[in-house]
Amino acid sequence: MKTATVRQFRDRATSFLKQEEPIIVTRRGKIVGFFLPAVRESLPLEIKKDLFTTLTDEIRSAMRNREIIEDAVLADFEKARKARRRR
């Protein structure tokens, strides 16, 4: 997996988009995004595990910093789901 800064990704987007390797995009040393090329039918298990671990850690940290509890998030999802059904 390659790493590129936001500026590098912006400046060399065309060449990055042609590659088959996933890219972690960083800003000031912190991950701000991922580029996952759709060249295969599915992601390799190693990448799925890395993404899952990273995303869950980031979500957990954001929830802790904002003092959000899991029950409130689940209630919001339930409310949104019910609103979609009414459309």
BELQUI-V983289 format. One record per run of one state. SS is the DSSP state (alpha for helix, beta for strand, coil for the rest). FROM is the first residue (numbers start at 1). LEN is the number of residues. If there is no record, write none. Layout:
[[SS	FROM	LEN] [SS	FROM	LEN]]
This chain:
[[coil	1	1] [beta	2	4] [alpha	6	6] [coil	12	1] [alpha	13	6] [coil	19	4] [beta	23	5] [coil	28	2] [beta	30	6] [coil	36	9] [alpha	45	21] [coil	66	4] [alpha	70	17] [coil	87	1]]
